């Protein structure tokens, strides 16, 4: 993702101007074009004016919009996190999206969604659907094992399910995994542990005696730190 200085400045100015509503528009090869947000609830969603979008759709490289929040409200997740609705509509649009966060006085750097696969597994800030537990697994399998796993399931809405136990249980077989044994760990096995008082809600990737996983930022740590919290070990079987 490469934006020129003019595009970057126009996006920031538009996001601040429309705050507390969401800004929306498109990036062409060399420009940003703001479009009217005709959503019934522009403070937390966006919808293009269809006539305006029809005029620029052929030139569109990225669809752009902002996420906003009130200054007095403390978020527990990255403001640029795609909503479940974003996840669904982005796929329908057939275009990559850029999402920025705006708190009224500053605008964050855009997140590209869907994020392209990356071999850089460490140091990723946690963002649902972009840099979450399963995204990390997908990239590990792609770049270390040459395996392309399915993307996130359409039915999963992180905002509704993030505080649930047994978070991954509905998707284990769909992703191609079966239960294995902690005594027979091999590189690429997934380990489900408990975290934040919830049961079986966090994924670790076993690698060379250590685990790679997504905390506030993705890290690699000794397996011994989590051994007593292991709930289940999974092995990919295709």
PyMOL commands that set and color helices and strands:
alter all, ss='L'
color gray80, all
select helices_A, chain A and resi 5-18+50-59+84-93+133-145+158-161+169-171+182-184+223-225+227-229
alter helices_A, ss='H'
color red, helices_A
select strands_A, chain A and resi 24-27+32-35+62-68+96-102+111-113+177-180+190-195+198-207+210-214+218-222+230-236
alter strands_A, ss='S'
color yellow, strands_A
deselect
rebuild
show_as cartoon
